[in-house]
Amino acid sequence: MFSWKDEYSCNVKRVDDQHRELLRIGNTLYEMVRLKKHEDNYDELVRVLNELKEYTIYHFQTEEKLMEEYGYEDLFMHKFEHKSFLKKLEGLELNELDEKQFEVTMDLIVFVANWIEQHILKSDKKYKEFFNSKGIS
Protein backbone atom coordinates (compact mmCIF):
# COMPACT_ATOMS: atom_id res chain seq x y z
CA MET A 1 0.00 0.00 0.00
CA PHE A 2 2.81 2.40 0.88
CA SER A 3 5.39 2.17 -1.84
CA TRP A 4 7.82 4.64 -3.34
CA LYS A 5 6.98 6.06 -6.74
CA ASP A 6 9.43 8.06 -8.82
CA GLU A 7 6.84 10.84 -9.05
CA TYR A 8 7.32 11.40 -5.29
CA SER A 9 10.93 12.48 -5.77
CA CYS A 10 11.81 16.07 -4.88
CA ASN A 11 15.38 15.60 -6.14
CA VAL A 12 16.59 16.43 -2.63
CA LYS A 13 18.22 13.24 -1.34
CA ARG A 14 17.62 13.73 2.38
CA VAL A 15 13.96 14.63 1.81
CA ASP A 16 13.41 11.71 -0.57
CA ASP A 17 15.12 9.35 1.90
CA GLN A 18 12.87 10.62 4.68
CA HIS A 19 9.77 10.22 2.51
CA ARG A 20 10.84 6.62 1.86
CA GLU A 21 11.18 6.05 5.60
CA LEU A 22 7.71 7.48 6.26
CA LEU A 23 6.32 5.13 3.63
CA ARG A 24 8.16 2.23 5.26
CA ILE A 25 6.62 3.04 8.65
CA GLY A 26 3.18 3.41 7.05
CA ASN A 27 3.63 0.06 5.36
CA THR A 28 4.65 -1.55 8.66
CA LEU A 29 1.42 -0.27 10.20
CA TYR A 30 -0.64 -1.49 7.26
CA GLU A 31 0.95 -4.94 7.23
CA MET A 32 0.50 -5.29 10.98
CA VAL A 33 -3.21 -4.63 10.68
CA ARG A 34 -3.62 -6.73 7.53
CA LEU A 35 -1.87 -9.77 8.98
CA LYS A 36 -3.12 -9.50 12.55
CA LYS A 37 -6.54 -7.91 12.15
CA HIS A 38 -8.18 -10.34 14.57
CA GLU A 39 -5.45 -10.19 17.19
CA ASP A 40 -4.90 -7.83 20.08
CA ASN A 41 -1.74 -5.98 19.11
CA TYR A 42 -2.36 -2.72 20.95
CA ASP A 43 1.18 -2.38 22.33
CA GLU A 44 2.74 -2.97 18.93
CA LEU A 45 0.32 -0.52 17.28
CA VAL A 46 1.14 2.16 19.83
CA ARG A 47 4.87 1.57 19.27
CA VAL A 48 4.55 1.97 15.48
CA LEU A 49 2.26 4.99 15.83
CA ASN A 50 4.80 6.63 18.13
CA GLU A 51 7.54 5.84 15.62
CA LEU A 52 5.42 7.42 12.88
CA LYS A 53 4.79 10.52 14.97
CA GLU A 54 8.43 10.95 16.03
CA TYR A 55 9.79 10.41 12.53
CA THR A 56 7.18 12.73 11.05
CA ILE A 57 8.25 15.48 13.46
CA TYR A 58 11.90 14.91 12.49
CA HIS A 59 11.02 15.00 8.79
CA PHE A 60 8.91 18.15 9.09
CA GLN A 61 11.73 19.88 10.97
CA THR A 62 14.14 18.96 8.16
CA GLU A 63 11.86 20.38 5.48
CA GLU A 64 11.05 23.54 7.44
CA LYS A 65 14.71 24.19 8.26
CA LEU A 66 15.61 23.95 4.57
CA MET A 67 12.74 26.27 3.68
CA GLU A 68 13.78 28.82 6.29
CA GLU A 69 17.43 28.62 5.31
CA TYR A 70 16.72 29.28 1.63
CA GLY A 71 13.80 31.69 2.02
CA TYR A 72 10.98 29.56 0.64
CA GLU A 73 7.98 31.86 0.21
CA ASP A 74 5.26 29.31 1.05
CA LEU A 75 6.86 28.28 4.35
CA PHE A 76 3.91 29.47 6.46
CA MET A 77 1.37 27.38 4.52
CA HIS A 78 3.65 24.36 4.50
CA LYS A 79 4.08 24.60 8.28
CA PHE A 80 0.30 24.86 8.64
CA GLU A 81 -0.17 21.62 6.69
CA HIS A 82 2.45 19.93 8.86
CA LYS A 83 0.72 21.08 12.05
CA SER A 84 -2.64 19.80 10.80
CA PHE A 85 -1.20 16.37 10.16
CA LEU A 86 0.48 16.19 13.57
CA LYS A 87 -2.72 17.32 15.25
CA LYS A 88 -4.49 14.29 13.75
CA LEU A 89 -1.76 11.93 14.98
CA GLU A 90 -1.71 13.49 18.43
CA GLY A 91 -5.51 13.46 18.64
CA LEU A 92 -5.70 9.71 18.31
CA GLU A 93 -7.56 8.39 21.33
CA LEU A 94 -5.63 5.46 22.75
CA ASN A 95 -8.72 4.15 24.57
CA GLU A 96 -10.60 4.03 21.28
CA LEU A 97 -7.60 2.38 19.62
CA ASP A 98 -7.57 -0.28 22.34
CA GLU A 99 -11.29 -0.98 21.95
CA LYS A 100 -11.50 -0.82 18.14
CA GLN A 101 -7.98 -1.57 16.96
CA PHE A 102 -8.81 -2.62 13.42
CA GLU A 103 -11.30 0.16 12.63
CA VAL A 104 -9.31 3.01 14.19
CA THR A 105 -6.03 1.86 12.65
CA MET A 106 -7.55 1.38 9.18
CA ASP A 107 -9.06 4.87 9.35
CA LEU A 108 -5.65 6.23 10.31
CA ILE A 109 -3.91 4.26 7.55
CA VAL A 110 -6.29 5.67 4.93
CA PHE A 111 -5.78 9.19 6.32
CA VAL A 112 -1.98 8.81 6.34
CA ALA A 113 -1.87 7.29 2.86
CA ASN A 114 -4.03 10.05 1.40
CA TRP A 115 -2.16 12.76 3.24
CA ILE A 116 1.29 11.49 2.24
CA GLU A 117 0.32 11.16 -1.39
CA GLN A 118 -1.45 14.52 -1.55
CA HIS A 119 1.19 16.36 0.45
CA ILE A 120 4.14 14.95 -1.47
CA LEU A 121 2.51 15.26 -4.89
CA LYS A 122 1.15 18.75 -4.34
CA SER A 123 2.79 20.74 -1.54
CA ASP A 124 6.23 19.17 -1.73
CA LYS A 125 6.26 19.42 -5.52
CA LYS A 126 5.92 23.18 -5.10
CA TYR A 127 9.23 23.38 -3.28
CA LYS A 128 10.91 20.88 -5.61
CA GLU A 129 11.50 23.50 -8.29
CA PHE A 130 12.52 26.08 -5.69
CA PHE A 131 15.10 23.81 -4.03
CA ASN A 132 16.38 22.53 -7.36
CA SER A 133 16.85 26.10 -8.61
CA LYS A 134 18.99 26.76 -5.50
CA GLY A 135 21.17 23.73 -6.25
CA ILE A 136 19.98 21.76 -3.22
CA SER A 137 20.28 18.04 -3.82
N, CA and C atoms as an extended XYZ file, in Angstrom:
411
Properties=species:S:1:pos:R:3:atomname:S:1:resname:S:1:resid:I:1 pbc="F F F"
N         0.820       -1.198        0.000 N   MET     1
C         0.000        0.000        0.000 CA  MET     1
C         0.865        1.264        0.000 C   MET     1
N         1.906        1.251        0.793 N   PHE     2
C         2.806        2.400        0.885 CA  PHE     2
C         4.092        2.059        0.146 C   PHE     2
N         4.177        2.463       -1.084 N   SER     3
C         5.395        2.171       -1.835 CA  SER     3
C         5.881        3.425       -2.548 C   SER     3
N         7.186        3.498       -2.700 N   TRP     4
C         7.815        4.643       -3.339 CA  TRP     4
C         7.475        4.659       -4.819 C   TRP     4
N         7.195        5.846       -5.308 N   LYS     5
C         6.980        6.060       -6.739 CA  LYS     5
C         7.937        7.163       -7.160 C   LYS     5
N         8.491        7.053       -8.342 N   ASP     6
C         9.435        8.060       -8.822 CA  ASP     6
C         8.817        9.457       -8.826 C   ASP     6
N         7.502        9.532       -9.029 N   GLU     7
C         6.843       10.842       -9.054 CA  GLU     7
C         6.879       11.539       -7.687 C   GLU     7
N         7.201       10.797       -6.615 N   TYR     8
C         7.319       11.396       -5.286 CA  TYR     8
C         8.620       12.176       -5.118 C   TYR     8
N         9.607       11.904       -5.958 N   SER     9
C        10.935       12.479       -5.770 CA  SER     9
C        10.921       14.006       -5.857 C   SER     9
N        11.616       14.609       -4.901 N   CYS    10
C        11.805       16.066       -4.885 CA  CYS    10
C        13.204       16.425       -5.373 C   CYS    10
N        13.983       15.416       -5.724 N   ASN    11
C        15.377       15.599       -6.137 CA  ASN    11
C        16.232       16.208       -5.034 C   ASN    11
N        15.811       16.030       -3.800 N   VAL    12
C        16.594       16.430       -2.632 CA  VAL    12
C        16.777       15.142       -1.825 C   VAL    12
N        17.983       14.585       -1.865 N   LYS    13
C        18.219       13.243       -1.337 CA  LYS    13
C        17.709       13.046        0.092 C   LYS    13
N        18.033       13.951        0.985 N   ARG    14
C        17.623       13.731        2.379 CA  ARG    14
C        16.110       13.756        2.534 C   ARG    14
N        15.430       14.584        1.757 N   VAL    15
C        13.962       14.635        1.812 CA  VAL    15
C        13.379       13.367        1.200 C   VAL    15
N        13.895       12.950        0.050 N   ASP    16
C        13.414       11.713       -0.573 CA  ASP    16
C        13.654       10.517        0.342 C   ASP    16
N        14.824       10.451        0.969 N   ASP    17
C        15.116        9.350        1.900 CA  ASP    17
C        14.136        9.354        3.070 C   ASP    17
N        13.817       10.539        3.573 N   GLN    18
C        12.873       10.622        4.682 CA  GLN    18
C        11.454       10.254        4.236 C   GLN    18
N        11.079       10.633        3.039 N   HIS    19
C         9.770       10.223        2.515 CA  HIS    19
C         9.708        8.696        2.400 C   HIS    19
N        10.795        8.091        1.946 N   ARG    20
C        10.836        6.624        1.856 CA  ARG    20
C        10.663        5.989        3.235 C   ARG    20
N        11.304        6.583        4.238 N   GLU    21
C        11.182        6.050        5.604 CA  GLU    21
C         9.752        6.203        6.126 C   GLU    21
N         9.115        7.316        5.849 N   LEU    22
C         7.712        7.484        6.256 CA  LEU    22
C         6.825        6.436        5.586 C   LEU    22
N         7.087        6.167        4.330 N   LEU    23
C         6.323        5.131        3.625 CA  LEU    23
C         6.592        3.759        4.231 C   LEU    23
N         7.829        3.507        4.624 N   ARG    24
C         8.156        2.228        5.260 CA  ARG    24
C         7.392        2.055        6.569 C   ARG    24
N         7.340        3.109        7.374 N   ILE    25
C         6.619        3.043        8.648 CA  ILE    25
C         5.122        2.841        8.383 C   ILE    25
N         4.583        3.579        7.415 N   GLY    26
C         3.185        3.408        7.054 CA  GLY    26
C         2.889        1.993        6.597 C   GLY    26
N         3.803        1.417        5.838 N   ASN    27
C         3.625        0.058        5.360 CA  ASN    27
C         3.689       -0.945        6.512 C   ASN    27
N         4.571       -0.695        7.479 N   THR    28
C         4.648       -1.553        8.663 CA  THR    28
C         3.305       -1.559        9.387 C   THR    28
N         2.725       -0.395        9.551 N   LEU    29
C         1.425       -0.271       10.202 CA  LEU    29
C         0.349       -1.024        9.420 C   LEU    29
N         0.340       -0.822        8.116 N   TYR    30
C        -0.644       -1.491        7.263 CA  TYR    30
C        -0.504       -3.011        7.331 C   TYR    30
N         0.726       -3.497        7.204 N   GLU    31
C         0.955       -4.945        7.231 CA  GLU    31
C         0.578       -5.536        8.587 C   GLU    31
N         0.842       -4.826        9.645 N   MET    32
C         0.496       -5.291       10.976 CA  MET    32
C        -1.012       -5.491       11.091 C   MET    32
N        -1.749       -4.544       10.604 N   VAL    33
C        -3.206       -4.634       10.678 CA  VAL    33
C        -3.721       -5.708        9.720 C   VAL    33
N        -3.160       -5.760        8.539 N   ARG    34
C        -3.616       -6.732        7.535 CA  ARG    34
C        -3.380       -8.166        8.005 C   ARG    34
N        -2.222       -8.421        8.586 N   LEU    35
C        -1.870       -9.774        8.981 CA  LEU    35
C        -2.429      -10.178       10.347 C   LEU    35
N        -2.695       -9.190       11.184 N   LYS    36
C        -3.123       -9.504       12.551 CA  LYS    36
C        -4.441       -8.823       12.894 C   LYS    36
N        -5.342       -8.699       11.925 N   LYS    37
C        -6.543       -7.907       12.152 CA  LYS    37
C        -7.471       -8.480       13.222 C   LYS    37
N        -7.318       -9.740       13.539 N   HIS    38
C        -8.179      -10.340       14.568 CA  HIS    38
C        -7.442      -10.554       15.882 C   HIS    38
N        -6.245      -10.026       15.974 N   GLU    39
C        -5.448      -10.188       17.189 CA  GLU    39
C        -5.393       -8.874       17.965 C   GLU    39
N        -5.114       -9.008       19.248 N   ASP    40
C        -4.903       -7.826       20.077 CA  ASP    40
C        -3.425       -7.467       19.976 C   ASP    40
N        -3.137       -6.411       19.250 N   ASN    41
C        -1.745       -5.980       19.112 CA  ASN    41
C        -1.615       -4.497       19.468 C   ASN    41
N        -2.328       -4.114       20.502 N   TYR    42
C        -2.359       -2.716       20.945 CA  TYR    42
C        -0.957       -2.162       21.201 C   TYR    42
N        -0.155       -2.885       21.986 N   ASP    43
C         1.184       -2.377       22.329 CA  ASP    43
C         2.036       -2.161       21.091 C   ASP    43
N         1.962       -3.097       20.158 N   GLU    44
C         2.737       -2.973       18.930 CA  GLU    44
C         2.223       -1.811       18.073 C   GLU    44
N         0.907       -1.646       18.015 N   LEU    45
C         0.322       -0.525       17.275 CA  LEU    45
C         0.773        0.809       17.859 C   LEU    45
N         0.722        0.920       19.162 N   VAL    46
C         1.139        2.159       19.829 CA  VAL    46
C         2.612        2.435       19.545 C   VAL    46
N         3.433        1.403       19.560 N   ARG    47
C         4.866        1.572       19.268 CA  ARG    47
C         5.072        2.112       17.848 C   ARG    47
N         4.381        1.537       16.874 N   VAL    48
C         4.547        1.971       15.480 CA  VAL    48
C         3.959        3.370       15.289 C   VAL    48
N         2.842        3.653       15.928 N   LEU    49
C         2.258        4.994       15.829 CA  LEU    49
C         3.180        6.039       16.435 C   LEU    49
N         3.820        5.706       17.539 N   ASN    50
C         4.798        6.629       18.131 CA  ASN    50
C         6.001        6.819       17.215 C   ASN    50
N         6.437        5.737       16.581 N   GLU    51
C         7.542        5.844       15.625 CA  GLU    51
C         7.142        6.759       14.464 C   GLU    51
N         5.922        6.582       13.970 N   LEU    52
C         5.424        7.423       12.883 CA  LEU    52
C         5.397        8.886       13.308 C   LEU    52
N         4.888        9.146       14.488 N   LYS    53
C         4.790       10.525       14.973 CA  LYS    53
C         6.179       11.140       15.151 C   LYS    53
N         7.083       10.420       15.792 N   GLU    54
C         8.427       10.952       16.031 CA  GLU    54
C         9.178       11.183       14.720 C   GLU    54
N         9.073       10.241       13.786 N   TYR    55
C         9.789       10.410       12.527 CA  TYR    55
C         9.172       11.526       11.696 C   TYR    55
N         7.858       11.653       11.772 N   THR    56
C         7.179       12.733       11.055 CA  THR    56
C         7.649       14.085       11.566 C   THR    56
N         7.758       14.231       12.869 N   ILE    57
C         8.247       15.483       13.457 CA  ILE    57
C         9.663       15.768       12.954 C   ILE    57
N        10.525       14.760       12.984 N   TYR    58
C        11.899       14.905       12.492 CA  TYR    58
C        11.900       15.331       11.018 C   TYR    58
N        11.083       14.675       10.216 N   HIS    59
C        11.021       14.999        8.791 CA  HIS    59
C        10.518       16.421        8.562 C   HIS    59
N         9.454       16.793        9.258 N   PHE    60
C         8.909       18.146        9.094 CA  PHE    60
C         9.942       19.199        9.493 C   PHE    60
N        10.689       18.944       10.554 N   GLN    61
C        11.731       19.881       10.971 CA  GLN    61
C        12.800       20.023        9.889 C   GLN    61
N        13.146       18.917        9.249 N   THR    62
C        14.135       18.956        8.165 CA  THR    62
C        13.642       19.841        7.032 C   THR    62
N        12.411       19.593        6.582 N   GLU    63
C        11.855       20.385        5.483 CA  GLU    63
C        11.775       21.862        5.855 C   GLU    63
N        11.246       22.141        7.027 N   GLU    64
C        11.051       23.537        7.443 CA  GLU    64
C        12.376       24.260        7.609 C   GLU    64
N        13.384       23.564        8.114 N   LYS    65
C        14.706       24.186        8.261 CA  LYS    65
C        15.271       24.552        6.891 C   LYS    65
N        15.147       23.659        5.929 N   LEU    66
C        15.612       23.953        4.568 CA  LEU    66
C        14.858       25.150        3.996 C   LEU    66
N        13.560       25.173        4.205 N   MET    67
C        12.737       26.267        3.678 CA  MET    67
C        13.128       27.600        4.305 C   MET    67
N        13.353       27.595        5.608 N   GLU    68
C        13.777       28.820        6.294 CA  GLU    68
C        15.146       29.263        5.800 C   GLU    68
N        16.051       28.312        5.703 N   GLU    69
C        17.427       28.619        5.310 CA  GLU    69
C        17.509       29.244        3.917 C   GLU    69
N        16.659       28.797        3.014 N   TYR    70
C        16.725       29.278        1.631 CA  TYR    70
C        15.618       30.268        1.271 C   TYR    70
N        14.798       30.659        2.259 N   GLY    71
C        13.795       31.691        2.024 CA  GLY    71
C        12.617       31.254        1.172 C   GLY    71
N        12.122       30.065        1.402 N   TYR    72
C        10.976       29.563        0.638 CA  TYR    72
C         9.729       30.370        0.987 C   TYR    72
N         9.080       30.915       -0.018 N   GLU    73
C         7.984       31.864        0.213 CA  GLU    73
C         6.707       31.237        0.759 C   GLU    73
N         6.476       29.955        0.545 N   ASP    74
C         5.257       29.309        1.051 CA  ASP    74
C         5.499       28.557        2.356 C   ASP    74
N         6.509       28.960        3.097 N   LEU    75
C         6.856       28.285        4.351 CA  LEU    75
C         5.688       28.267        5.328 C   LEU    75
N         5.002       29.380        5.489 N   PHE    76
C         3.907       29.465        6.462 CA  PHE    76
C         2.825       28.426        6.148 C   PHE    76
N         2.410       28.326        4.899 N   MET    77
C         1.367       27.382        4.521 CA  MET    77
C         1.846       25.939        4.680 C   MET    77
N         3.096       25.711        4.361 N   HIS    78
C         3.646       24.363        4.495 CA  HIS    78
C         3.663       23.951        5.977 C   HIS    78
N         4.080       24.868        6.837 N   LYS    79
C         4.077       24.596        8.278 CA  LYS    79
C         2.655       24.321        8.774 C   LYS    79
N         1.700       25.050        8.256 N   PHE    80
C         0.299       24.857        8.639 CA  PHE    80
C        -0.156       23.433        8.279 C   PHE    80
N         0.190       22.980        7.094 N   GLU    81
C        -0.167       21.618        6.687 CA  GLU    81
C         0.498       20.590        7.603 C   GLU    81
N         1.744       20.831        7.950 N   HIS    82
C         2.447       19.932        8.857 CA  HIS    82
C         1.742       19.875       10.212 C   HIS    82
N         1.386       21.035       10.741 N   LYS    83
C         0.724       21.078       12.054 CA  LYS    83
C        -0.619       20.360       12.023 C   LYS    83
N        -1.348       20.473       10.934 N   SER    84
C        -2.643       19.799       10.802 CA  SER    84
C        -2.474       18.287       10.843 C   SER    84
N        -1.454       17.805       10.170 N   PHE    85
C        -1.197       16.367       10.159 CA  PHE    85
C        -0.829       15.882       11.563 C   PHE    85
N         0.070       16.597       12.223 N   LEU    86
C         0.483       16.195       13.568 CA  LEU    86
C        -0.682       16.250       14.553 C   LEU    86
N        -1.551       17.212       14.380 N   LYS    87
C        -2.721       17.322       15.250 CA  LYS    87
C        -3.575       16.061       15.154 C   LYS    87
N        -3.733       15.527       13.950 N   LYS    88
C        -4.491       14.289       13.748 CA  LYS    88
C        -3.801       13.132       14.458 C   LYS    88
N        -2.487       13.016       14.310 N   LEU    89
C        -1.765       11.933       14.978 CA  LEU    89
C        -1.855       12.059       16.497 C   LEU    89
N        -1.690       13.272       16.992 N   GLU    90
C        -1.714       13.488       18.434 CA  GLU    90
C        -3.120       13.349       19.007 C   GLU    90
N        -4.134       13.541       18.176 N   GLY    91
C        -5.511       13.464       18.637 CA  GLY    91
C        -6.063       12.057       18.688 C   GLY    91
N        -5.252       11.093       18.302 N   LEU    92
C        -5.704        9.711       18.314 CA  LEU    92
C        -5.972        9.270       19.750 C   LEU    92
N        -7.169        8.830       19.994 N   GLU    93
C        -7.564        8.389       21.332 CA  GLU    93
C        -7.078        6.959       21.554 C   GLU    93
N        -6.176        6.783       22.505 N   LEU    94
C        -5.625        5.460       22.750 CA  LEU    94
C        -6.675        4.503       23.308 C   LEU    94
N        -7.644        5.022       24.065 N   ASN    95
C        -8.722        4.153       24.567 CA  ASN    95
C        -9.536        3.598       23.406 C   ASN    95
N        -9.845        4.469       22.450 N   GLU    96
C       -10.602        4.034       21.282 CA  GLU    96
C        -9.774        3.044       20.453 C   GLU    96
N        -8.489        3.299       20.341 N   LEU    97
C        -7.604        2.383       19.617 CA  LEU    97
C        -7.617        1.018       20.287 C   LEU    97
N        -7.585        0.983       21.608 N   ASP    98
C        -7.571       -0.278       22.336 CA  ASP    98
C        -8.871       -1.047       22.106 C   ASP    98
N        -9.980       -0.332       22.085 N   GLU    99
C       -11.286       -0.979       21.953 CA  GLU    99
C       -11.600       -1.387       20.515 C   GLU    99
N       -11.178       -0.572       19.551 N   LYS   100
C       -11.503       -0.821       18.140 CA  LYS   100
C       -10.231       -0.755       17.298 C   LYS   100
N        -9.301       -1.634       17.595 N   GLN   101
C        -7.984       -1.574       16.960 CA  GLN   101
C        -8.053       -1.570       15.439 C   GLN   101
N        -8.778       -2.503       14.874 N   PHE   102
C        -8.811       -2.625       13.419 CA  PHE   102
C        -9.422       -1.386       12.772 C   PHE   102
N       -10.589       -0.963       13.249 N   GLU   103
C       -11.299        0.161       12.634 CA  GLU   103
C       -10.516        1.468       12.756 C   GLU   103
N       -10.029        1.760       13.949 N   VAL   104
C        -9.305        3.006       14.186 CA  VAL   104
C        -8.003        3.022       13.376 C   VAL   104
N        -7.301        1.914       13.375 N   THR   105
C        -6.033        1.861       12.649 CA  THR   105
C        -6.255        1.950       11.142 C   THR   105
N        -7.276        1.290       10.621 N   MET   106
C        -7.550        1.377        9.184 CA  MET   106
C        -7.931        2.809        8.802 C   MET   106
N        -8.733        3.466        9.619 N   ASP   107
C        -9.063        4.869        9.353 CA  ASP   107
C        -7.795        5.720        9.309 C   ASP   107
N        -6.904        5.482       10.256 N   LEU   108
C        -5.655        6.233       10.309 CA  LEU   108
C        -4.775        5.918        9.094 C   LEU   108
N        -4.719        4.655        8.711 N   ILE   109
C        -3.912        4.265        7.552 CA  ILE   109
C        -4.416        4.964        6.296 C   ILE   109
N        -5.721        4.993        6.103 N   VAL   110
C        -6.294        5.671        4.934 CA  VAL   110
C        -5.965        7.162        4.980 C   VAL   110
N        -6.117        7.771        6.161 N   PHE   111
C        -5.785        9.187        6.319 CA  PHE   111
C        -4.314        9.442        5.987 C   PHE   111
N        -3.416        8.632        6.562 N   VAL   112
C        -1.977        8.813        6.344 CA  VAL   112
C        -1.630        8.599        4.873 C   VAL   112
N        -2.166        7.561        4.264 N   ALA   113
C        -1.873        7.289        2.856 CA  ALA   113
C        -2.317        8.444        1.970 C   ALA   113
N        -3.525        8.919        2.193 N   ASN   114
C        -4.030       10.047        1.401 CA  ASN   114
C        -3.211       11.304        1.643 C   ASN   114
N        -2.900       11.551        2.906 N   TRP   115
C        -2.155       12.762        3.237 CA  TRP   115
C        -0.763       12.722        2.627 C   TRP   115
N        -0.069       11.586        2.779 N   ILE   116
C         1.286       11.487        2.235 CA  ILE   116
C         1.261       11.713        0.733 C   ILE   116
N         0.357       11.031        0.060 N   GLU   117
C         0.320       11.160       -1.390 CA  GLU   117
C        -0.036       12.586       -1.806 C   GLU   117
N        -1.051       13.158       -1.191 N   GLN   118
C        -1.455       14.516       -1.550 CA  GLN   118
C        -0.390       15.540       -1.181 C   GLN   118
N         0.185       15.389       -0.004 N   HIS   119
C         1.188       16.356        0.452 CA  HIS   119
C         2.446       16.289       -0.420 C   HIS   119
N         2.925       15.083       -0.664 N   ILE   120
C         4.140       14.946       -1.469 CA  ILE   120
C         3.890       15.396       -2.902 C   ILE   120
N         2.769       14.971       -3.474 N   LEU   121
C         2.514       15.256       -4.889 CA  LEU   121
C         2.074       16.691       -5.152 C   LEU   121
N         1.581       17.362       -4.125 N   LYS   122
C         1.146       18.752       -4.336 CA  LYS   122
C         2.065       19.733       -3.620 C   LYS   122
N         2.035       19.742       -2.311 N   SER   123
C         2.791       20.739       -1.543 CA  SER   123
C         4.295       20.591       -1.713 C   SER   123
N         4.785       19.360       -1.619 N   ASP   124
C         6.227       19.168       -1.733 CA  ASP   124
C         6.710       19.410       -3.160 C   ASP   124
N         5.882       19.143       -4.131 N   LYS   125
C         6.262       19.417       -5.523 CA  LYS   125
C         6.465       20.914       -5.748 C   LYS   125
N         5.746       21.735       -4.974 N   LYS   126
C         5.919       23.185       -5.097 CA  LYS   126
C         7.335       23.597       -4.711 C   LYS   126
N         7.871       22.981       -3.666 N   TYR   127
C         9.225       23.381       -3.276 CA  TYR   127
C        10.300       22.650       -4.079 C   TYR   127
N         9.934       21.617       -4.799 N   LYS   128
C        10.907       20.882       -5.607 CA  LYS   128
C        11.640       21.827       -6.565 C   LYS   128
N        10.884       22.577       -7.333 N   GLU   129
C        11.500       23.499       -8.289 CA  GLU   129
C        12.336       24.557       -7.582 C   GLU   129
N        11.813       25.050       -6.452 N   PHE   130
C        12.521       26.079       -5.692 CA  PHE   130
C        13.871       25.547       -5.212 C   PHE   130
N        13.860       24.379       -4.544 N   PHE   131
C        15.099       23.812       -4.030 CA  PHE   131
C        16.052       23.455       -5.172 C   PHE   131
N        15.525       22.893       -6.238 N   ASN   132
C        16.379       22.533       -7.356 CA  ASN   132
C        17.017       23.748       -7.989 C   ASN   132
N        16.296       24.866       -8.025 N   SER   133
C        16.854       26.102       -8.609 CA  SER   133
C        17.971       26.670       -7.717 C   SER   133
N        17.952       26.318       -6.436 N   LYS   134
C        18.992       26.759       -5.501 CA  LYS   134
C        20.169       25.791       -5.457 C   LYS   134
N        20.079       24.703       -6.217 N   GLY   135
C        21.167       23.727       -6.252 CA  GLY   135
C        21.175       22.779       -5.081 C   GLY   135
N        20.068       22.672       -4.371 N   ILE   136
C        19.982       21.758       -3.222 CA  ILE   136
C        19.691       20.366       -3.764 C   ILE   136
N        20.507       19.421       -3.361 N   SER   137
C        20.277       18.042       -3.822 CA  SER   137
C        20.521       17.047       -2.711 C   SER   137
